[in-house]
Amino acid sequence: MIRRAFITLLGGAAAWPLAARAQQGERMRRIGVLGVTAADDPQSSRRAMALEQTLEKLGWTIGRNLQVDYRWGASNNERARAAAAELLKLAPDLILATSRPAVRAVQQTAAPIPIVFVAVSEPLSMGLVSSLARPGGNITGFSNLEPSLGGKWVGLLKEIAPGVKRVAFMFDPASTPITPLFFRSVESAALKLAVEPVLARVQSVVEIEAAMSKLGRDPGCGLIVPPNAFTTANHRQIVALALQNRLPSIFAFQYFATAGGLISYGPDVVDQFRGAASYVDRILRGEQPSDLPVQQPTKFELVINLNTAKALGLEVPPTLLATADEVIE
């Protein structure tokens, strides 16, 4: 059930009337979408629907004046490069890229082409833009989370699972080098809560399975999964293994909780696709990416899966339930 509305990230959407926009010309335009989730993942269809429905409201109708080509599963550098090369052969006017590997892949395989990114953490620190207010170059978009959020995850996990004495921080160092910055705030918060933080680096499904099995044999162990292209692509396996190994876990995104994860706290990526549609619209109509500021999330949603809590034998504090944006029963 929805506890309070999530404020959308459409900041900066152009305000001129739709009818006037539609009259500016019907030349067919083409955009490519480079996504990190699998083609058959429900998240992929939700993101595509959010993008297309918002573009429709802005005057772009697929088959009339717009064509959208999707390439999913760009969860690591190699796959992202291959998918980006396929899209660029289609000569798109713009590419919408999810995650750092996707953005880098487009940068490395083409002459400058407008890029709108979604769900990228710390784009300034990673050198994707020269500033958030005026990105410069051919890239802009919607950023993800800042590293200080790591402390919030530790606090929420300890609140819902007070028996946690050790917390594993799972990520793939190759797909998102910025992720270790989140661990610093995890360490700081863990120290105050008498929780031992440990790193769990994974780069394959086999390594995920081995790590989860090992963590499950450690009484009092919990799990934090930060934003990371590889873990996002494998979120269903991670959620299932966390429950199988009875690991109280917190995730950065709502779709982990929807898939059976215990708790999530972070921005709504599907809603970021709606925001990205506004930037796609403005760029296709002549604005430059360098003039469109990088948008940062200002509102976050807390999602709790009560079914998973019950399966893990956890009693969710009423105060935590009262602050949740969504409770899955």
matplotlib code that plots the C-alpha trace (Angstrom):
import matplotlib.pyplot as plt

x = [0.0, 1.2, 1.9, 2.9, 3.3, 6.8, 7.6, 8.6, 12.0, 10.7, 12.4, 13.2, 10.5, 9.7, 6.4, 5.2, 1.8, 1.7, -0.3, 2.4, 5.1, 3.4, 3.3, 7.0, 7.4, 6.7, 10.2, 10.8, 13.4, 15.2, 16.5, 18.3, 17.9, 20.7, 19.3, 21.0, 18.1, 17.3, 14.9, 12.4, 12.7, 9.4, 11.5, 12.5, 8.9, 8.0, 10.8, 10.0, 6.4, 7.2, 9.5, 7.1, 4.0, 5.7, 7.1, 3.6, 2.3, 5.1, 4.1, 6.2, 4.2, 6.0, 5.6, 4.5, 7.4, 9.6, 11.3, 12.7, 15.3, 16.0, 19.1, 18.8, 21.2, 24.1, 25.2, 28.9, 31.5, 31.7, 28.0, 27.5, 30.0, 28.4, 24.9, 26.1, 27.8, 24.5, 22.5, 25.0, 24.8, 21.1, 22.2, 20.0, 19.6, 20.1, 20.9, 19.3, 21.8, 21.2, 24.3, 27.9, 29.0, 26.3, 27.3, 31.0, 30.3, 28.5, 31.3, 34.0, 32.4, 31.1, 31.5, 29.7, 26.0, 23.6, 23.4, 20.8, 21.7, 19.5, 20.4, 24.1, 25.7, 28.2, 28.4, 30.7, 33.1, 33.3, 34.1, 31.0, 30.1, 32.1, 29.5, 25.9, 24.5, 26.2, 27.3, 29.2, 29.8, 27.1, 25.9, 23.3, 20.7, 19.4, 21.8, 21.2, 22.4, 25.2, 27.6, 26.4, 23.2, 25.2, 24.8, 21.0, 21.0, 22.9, 20.5, 17.3, 18.7, 19.6, 16.1, 14.2, 16.7, 18.2, 20.0, 22.4, 25.9, 27.8, 26.8, 28.2, 28.4, 27.9, 29.0, 30.9, 34.0, 34.3, 30.9, 30.7, 34.0, 32.3, 30.5, 33.3, 32.6, 29.3, 31.1, 32.9, 29.6, 28.5, 31.7, 31.1, 27.5, 28.3, 30.9, 28.3, 25.8, 28.3, 28.0, 31.0, 31.1, 32.7, 33.1, 31.6, 33.0, 31.2, 31.6, 29.6, 26.4, 28.6, 30.4, 27.1, 25.9, 29.1, 29.1, 25.5, 26.0, 29.0, 27.2, 24.2, 26.4, 27.4, 24.8, 23.8, 24.9, 23.0, 23.4, 23.5, 23.3, 24.1, 23.4, 25.6, 25.0, 25.9, 23.8, 20.9, 21.0, 21.0, 18.6, 16.1, 18.8, 20.2, 16.8, 16.0, 19.4, 19.1, 15.8, 17.1, 20.1, 17.9, 19.9, 18.1, 18.9, 18.4, 18.6, 18.9, 15.9, 12.2, 12.2, 14.4, 11.7, 9.0, 10.9, 11.0, 13.7, 13.2, 13.5, 14.6, 15.4, 16.3, 14.9, 12.3, 14.2, 11.0, 10.1, 13.6, 12.7, 9.8, 12.1, 14.6, 11.7, 11.5, 15.2, 14.9, 12.1, 14.0, 17.1, 15.2, 13.7, 17.0, 18.3, 21.9, 22.7, 25.4, 22.7, 20.4, 21.5, 22.0, 18.9, 19.4, 16.8, 15.4, 12.8, 13.4, 11.0, 11.1, 9.6, 9.1, 8.2, 6.1, 6.0, 9.8, 9.9, 7.6, 9.6, 12.7, 11.0, 11.3, 8.8, 8.8, 8.6, 5.4, 7.4, 9.2, 5.9, 4.4, 7.2, 7.2, 6.0, 4.9, 4.3, 4.1, 1.8]
y = [0.0, 3.5, 5.6, 8.8, 10.0, 9.9, 13.3, 12.9, 14.0, 15.8, 19.0, 21.2, 19.8, 22.4, 24.2, 25.2, 23.7, 20.2, 21.3, 23.9, 21.3, 18.8, 21.4, 21.8, 18.9, 15.2, 14.0, 10.6, 10.7, 7.7, 7.0, 4.1, 2.8, 0.9, -0.9, -2.9, -5.2, -8.3, -8.1, -10.4, -8.7, -6.9, -3.8, -3.5, -3.3, -0.9, 1.4, 1.2, 1.9, 4.9, 6.3, 5.8, 7.1, 10.3, 10.8, 10.3, 13.1, 15.3, 14.8, 11.8, 8.9, 5.7, 4.8, 8.4, 10.6, 8.5, 5.1, 3.6, 0.7, -1.2, -3.2, -4.8, -6.7, -4.3, -5.3, -5.2, -3.4, -6.1, -6.5, -2.7, -2.2, -4.8, -3.4, 0.1, -0.8, -2.4, 0.7, 3.1, 1.2, 2.3, 5.9, 7.2, 10.9, 10.2, 7.4, 6.9, 4.9, 3.3, 2.9, 3.9, 0.9, 1.9, 5.5, 4.7, 2.2, 4.9, 7.3, 4.9, 3.6, 6.7, 10.3, 12.6, 11.8, 13.2, 11.0, 11.1, 8.9, 7.4, 5.9, 6.9, 7.6, 10.4, 11.4, 14.4, 12.2, 9.7, 12.4, 12.1, 15.8, 18.9, 20.2, 19.3, 22.7, 22.9, 19.4, 20.5, 18.1, 15.8, 14.2, 15.0, 13.1, 11.9, 10.9, 8.1, 8.2, 9.9, 7.8, 9.2, 7.1, 4.1, 5.1, 5.2, 1.6, 0.4, 2.2, 0.8, -2.7, -2.6, -1.3, -4.0, -6.8, -5.8, -9.1, -8.2, -7.9, -8.2, -6.7, -7.6, -5.0, -6.8, -5.2, -5.8, -3.5, -3.7, -2.4, 0.6, 1.8, 4.5, 1.9, 1.6, 5.3, 4.1, 1.6, 4.4, 5.8, 2.2, 1.7, 4.9, 4.1, 0.5, 1.5, 3.5, 0.6, -2.0, -3.7, -5.2, -4.2, -6.5, -6.4, -9.0, -8.5, -10.6, -10.7, -13.7, -15.6, -18.4, -15.9, -14.5, -18.0, -18.8, -15.5, -15.8, -19.4, -18.3, -15.3, -17.5, -19.7, -16.7, -16.1, -12.5, -11.5, -9.1, -7.8, -4.4, -4.2, -0.7, 0.6, -1.5, -2.5, -6.1, -6.7, -4.8, -7.3, -10.2, -8.8, -11.7, -14.3, -12.1, -11.7, -15.4, -16.4, -13.9, -15.5, -19.0, -18.2, -16.3, -13.0, -9.8, -7.5, -3.9, -2.8, 0.5, 0.1, -0.7, -3.5, -5.6, -5.4, -6.1, -9.3, -10.5, -8.5, -7.5, -3.7, -1.0, 2.6, 4.9, 6.7, 5.3, 4.4, 4.0, 7.6, 8.7, 7.3, 9.6, 12.5, 11.3, 11.5, 15.2, 15.6, 13.4, 15.7, 18.9, 17.6, 16.3, 19.7, 21.4, 22.0, 21.0, 18.4, 20.8, 23.3, 20.8, 20.4, 17.0, 16.3, 14.7, 12.8, 14.8, 12.3, 8.7, 5.8, 3.2, -0.1, -3.0, -6.6, -7.9, -11.4, -11.6, -10.2, -13.0, -15.6, -14.4, -14.3, -10.6, -8.3, -4.9, -2.0, 0.0, 3.2, 1.9, 0.7, 4.2, 5.9, 3.4, 4.6, 1.1, -2.1, -5.3, -7.9]
z = [0.0, -0.8, 2.3, 0.6, -3.0, -4.5, -6.0, -9.6, -11.0, -14.1, -13.0, -16.0, -18.4, -21.0, -20.6, -24.0, -25.1, -26.6, -29.6, -30.5, -30.2, -32.5, -35.2, -35.3, -37.8, -38.2, -39.3, -37.9, -35.1, -33.6, -30.1, -28.7, -25.1, -23.5, -20.4, -17.6, -16.7, -18.8, -21.7, -19.9, -16.5, -15.5, -14.7, -18.3, -19.5, -16.7, -17.7, -21.4, -20.7, -18.5, -21.1, -24.0, -22.2, -21.1, -24.6, -26.0, -23.7, -25.0, -28.7, -29.7, -31.1, -31.8, -35.5, -36.4, -35.5, -33.3, -33.3, -30.1, -30.3, -27.1, -26.1, -22.6, -20.4, -20.6, -17.1, -17.5, -19.7, -22.4, -22.9, -22.8, -25.5, -27.8, -27.2, -27.8, -31.1, -32.2, -31.4, -33.0, -36.3, -36.4, -36.4, -33.5, -32.8, -29.1, -26.7, -23.3, -21.1, -17.8, -15.5, -15.9, -18.1, -20.6, -20.7, -21.0, -23.8, -25.9, -25.3, -26.4, -29.5, -31.3, -32.3, -30.0, -29.8, -27.2, -24.2, -21.4, -18.5, -15.8, -12.4, -12.5, -9.1, -8.7, -12.4, -11.5, -9.5, -12.4, -14.9, -17.0, -16.6, -15.8, -13.4, -12.3, -13.2, -16.6, -17.6, -20.7, -23.6, -24.9, -21.7, -19.1, -17.1, -13.8, -11.0, -8.6, -5.0, -3.1, -1.0, 2.3, 2.0, 3.1, 6.7, 6.3, 5.0, 8.0, 10.4, 8.6, 8.5, 12.2, 13.0, 11.2, 12.2, 15.6, 15.8, 13.0, 14.3, 10.9, 7.6, 4.2, 1.5, -1.9, -5.2, -8.4, -8.5, -12.3, -13.2, -10.8, -9.4, -7.4, -5.2, -2.6, -1.6, -0.2, 2.0, 3.8, 5.2, 5.9, 8.0, 9.9, 10.8, 11.6, 14.1, 16.0, 16.0, 17.0, 13.7, 11.8, 8.1, 5.5, 1.8, -0.5, -4.0, -6.7, -10.5, -11.5, -10.5, -9.2, -6.9, -5.7, -4.8, -3.0, -1.1, 0.0, 1.2, 3.2, 4.7, 5.6, 7.7, 9.8, 12.6, 12.9, 9.4, 7.3, 3.7, 2.0, -1.8, -3.1, -6.6, -9.0, -12.6, -12.0, -8.9, -10.6, -13.5, -11.1, -8.5, -8.6, -7.9, -5.0, -3.4, -3.7, -2.2, 0.6, 1.7, 1.2, 3.4, 5.9, 5.5, 6.5, 3.6, 2.4, -1.2, -3.0, -5.2, -4.8, -7.4, -5.1, -2.4, -5.0, -6.0, -2.4, -0.8, 2.9, 2.6, 0.1, 0.4, -2.6, -5.6, -8.0, -11.2, -13.2, -12.3, -13.5, -16.9, -17.0, -16.1, -18.8, -21.4, -20.7, -21.5, -24.6, -25.8, -25.3, -27.0, -30.0, -30.3, -30.4, -26.9, -26.0, -23.3, -22.0, -21.1, -19.2, -15.6, -14.1, -12.0, -8.5, -6.5, -3.6, -2.4, -1.5, -1.0, 1.8, 0.9, 3.3, 2.3, 5.2, 3.7, 3.7, 7.2, 8.4, 6.6, 8.4, 11.7, 12.0, 13.8, 11.9, 14.4, 14.1, 13.8, 10.8, 9.2, 9.8, 7.8, 4.9, 1.5, 0.5, 2.5, 0.5, 2.1]

ax = plt.figure().add_subplot(projection="3d")
ax.plot(x, y, z, "-o")
ax.set_aspect("equal")
plt.show()
